[in-house]
Amino acid sequence: MMTDPISDMLTRIRNGIHAQKDVVEVPFSKIKLSVLKILEEEGYVRSVNLVSQGPGSKILVTLRYTPSREPVISTLDRVSKPGRRVYMGYREIKPILSGLGVLILSTSKGLMSDKKAKEHKLGGEILCSVW
């Protein structure tokens, strides 16, 4: 049994980047797919593809690199953990690295980036930070 599937997904991506992999395979869940779609929208990963439906489904994440093979993602951190949840109101949300990074929040309207959460005036649980 896995205690923290989001942390496992982030670790798989970090390991894939360190190993210079082009594609990383992640077990499917709706929340993982939502987090990965946000990373794709923000330009941190090239593409996110669901391989099959049903039990044993996988998500293929195509990592993004610069032309000199430097990874676009330099840091990928889990903020809220099962033992310690971190919440933030929309007034407390500040830009990460002067707007170069992104926080992914779980709000009452679903998962969204810090910029969208601030636009919609929503706070929530901070899942991870990326830059």
C-alpha positions as CSV (number, residue, x, y, z in Angstrom):
1,M,0.0,0.0,0.0
2,M,1.3,3.4,-1.0
3,T,0.9,6.2,1.6
4,D,1.4,9.2,-0.6
5,P,0.8,8.6,-4.4
6,I,1.5,12.2,-5.4
7,S,4.9,12.2,-3.7
8,D,5.6,8.9,-5.6
9,M,4.7,10.5,-8.9
10,L,6.9,13.6,-8.2
11,T,9.8,11.3,-7.3
12,R,9.3,9.3,-10.6
13,I,9.5,12.6,-12.5
14,R,12.6,13.8,-10.6
15,N,14.3,10.4,-11.1
16,G,13.4,10.5,-14.8
17,I,14.9,14.0,-15.1
18,H,18.1,12.9,-13.4
19,A,18.4,9.9,-15.7
20,Q,17.8,12.1,-18.8
21,K,14.7,10.0,-19.7
22,D,12.3,11.3,-22.4
23,V,9.2,9.5,-21.0
24,V,8.2,8.6,-17.5
25,E,5.5,6.1,-16.7
26,V,3.1,6.9,-13.7
27,P,0.3,4.7,-12.4
28,F,-3.1,6.4,-13.1
29,S,-5.3,8.3,-10.7
30,K,-7.5,11.3,-11.3
31,I,-5.6,13.6,-9.0
32,K,-2.2,12.7,-10.6
33,L,-3.7,13.3,-14.1
34,S,-4.9,16.7,-12.9
35,V,-1.5,17.7,-11.5
36,L,0.2,16.5,-14.6
37,K,-2.2,18.5,-16.8
38,I,-1.4,21.6,-14.9
39,L,2.3,21.0,-15.4
40,E,1.6,20.6,-19.1
41,E,-0.4,23.8,-19.3
42,E,2.4,25.7,-17.4
43,G,5.0,24.3,-19.8
44,Y,7.0,22.1,-17.5
45,V,6.3,18.8,-19.3
46,R,5.9,18.3,-23.0
47,S,2.8,16.0,-23.0
48,V,0.7,13.8,-20.8
49,N,-1.1,10.8,-22.3
50,L,-3.4,8.3,-20.6
51,V,-2.4,4.8,-22.0
52,S,-5.5,2.7,-21.1
53,Q,-8.7,2.9,-19.1
54,G,-9.5,0.6,-16.2
55,P,-7.3,-1.2,-13.6
56,G,-3.6,-1.0,-14.3
57,S,-3.9,2.2,-16.3
58,K,-0.7,4.2,-16.8
59,I,0.0,7.8,-17.6
60,L,3.0,8.5,-19.9
61,V,4.7,11.8,-19.1
62,T,7.0,13.2,-21.8
63,L,9.6,15.4,-20.1
64,R,10.7,18.7,-21.5
65,Y,14.3,19.7,-22.0
66,T,16.1,22.8,-23.4
67,P,18.0,22.4,-26.7
68,S,21.2,21.8,-24.7
69,R,19.4,18.9,-22.8
70,E,19.0,20.9,-19.6
71,P,15.7,19.9,-17.8
72,V,13.0,22.6,-17.7
73,I,12.1,21.5,-14.2
74,S,14.9,22.3,-11.8
75,T,13.0,21.7,-8.5
76,L,9.9,19.7,-7.8
77,D,8.9,19.7,-4.1
78,R,5.9,18.2,-2.3
79,V,4.6,20.8,0.2
80,S,1.6,19.1,1.9
81,K,2.2,15.6,3.1
82,P,-0.1,13.1,4.8
83,G,1.3,14.0,8.2
84,R,1.4,17.7,7.7
85,R,-1.1,19.6,5.5
86,V,-0.3,23.1,4.4
87,Y,-3.2,25.5,3.5
88,M,-3.1,29.0,2.1
89,G,-5.7,31.6,1.6
90,Y,-5.8,33.5,-1.7
91,R,-4.5,36.7,-0.1
92,E,-1.4,34.8,1.1
93,I,-0.5,33.4,-2.3
94,K,2.7,35.0,-3.5
95,P,4.5,34.5,-6.8
96,I,7.2,31.8,-6.7
97,L,10.6,33.0,-8.0
98,S,9.0,36.3,-9.2
99,G,6.4,34.4,-11.2
100,L,8.9,31.8,-12.8
101,G,7.6,29.0,-10.6
102,V,4.2,27.6,-9.8
103,L,2.3,26.3,-6.8
104,I,-0.4,23.6,-7.4
105,L,-3.3,24.0,-5.1
106,S,-6.3,21.8,-4.3
107,T,-9.2,24.2,-4.0
108,S,-13.0,23.8,-3.6
109,K,-13.2,24.2,-7.4
110,G,-10.6,21.5,-8.2
111,L,-6.9,21.5,-8.7
112,M,-5.4,24.7,-10.2
113,S,-2.2,26.7,-10.4
114,D,-1.5,29.6,-7.9
115,K,-2.2,32.2,-10.6
116,K,-5.7,30.8,-11.4
117,A,-6.5,30.3,-7.7
118,K,-5.6,34.0,-7.1
119,E,-7.7,35.1,-10.1
120,H,-10.7,33.1,-8.8
121,K,-10.0,34.3,-5.2
122,L,-9.7,30.7,-4.0
123,G,-7.3,29.3,-1.3
124,G,-6.7,25.7,-0.5
125,E,-4.2,23.0,0.2
126,I,-0.8,23.4,-1.5
127,L,0.1,20.1,-3.1
128,C,3.5,20.9,-4.7
129,S,5.8,23.7,-6.0
130,V,7.7,23.6,-9.3
131,W,10.4,25.8,-10.8
